Amino acid sequence: MAQVLIIEDDPRIRPLLMRSLDERGHAVSSAATGMGGLAMAVDNRPDLVILDLGLPDVDGTQVLQMLRAVSDVPVIVASARDDDPSLVRCLDAGADDYVVKPFTTDQLDARIRAVMRRAGAAASPRGPLVVGGLEIAPAARRATLDGRPLDLSPREFDLLLHLVERPGEVVTKRELLTEVWNQPWGGSDKTVDVHLSWLRRKLGESAAEPRYLHTVRGVGVRLTAPE
């Protein structure tokens, strides 16, 4: 199982999460403040961080940004904020998943297992994937377009990698929410649309004038090399 760090200030929720995850075989530590949790994440190198947003000293989104500057540890944001802007900000800042309170421990444990599987797959040696002028190096998490490095957020990279692994296939938004965002029980198509829009911009295209990312109306998106 995983070494999990919980950054949560609520004195009722934190011990319950620790006990529940410990019962499921995880090694659990915790911090009640953002800066304390950041120090523990850097010093102790956990396998995964569960991060609340409403922390007493610094907002959880800022903690995530500071953590991403020094570590690629998988992060699941666990927050009562269920609005799309908060979700998109966290995903764009580098969160690997987002769960809305209240949630069950079984749901959280399933998210932990899925995120750890993705992290393990990303760490496995894999050769570059090439579609047209796009080249993706999964292990190095590096993407180039016509030899030029692409500046992608972690979520944008995961989205592009999932599509590049399925060239020519129509991938539904539901599949993307399940496989990239790990949200098989729900999620907003708007989240996918926003990230596809950002990705298109970085690929030098638009929905109206696509080169690689082609919308299949009412179904999903297909990645193909330009003709």
Summary of the structure (lengths in Angstrom):
residues: 227
radius of gyration: 18.0
end to end distance: 46.3
largest distance: 58.1
contacts: 704
relative contact order: 0.10
helix: 41%
strand: 21%
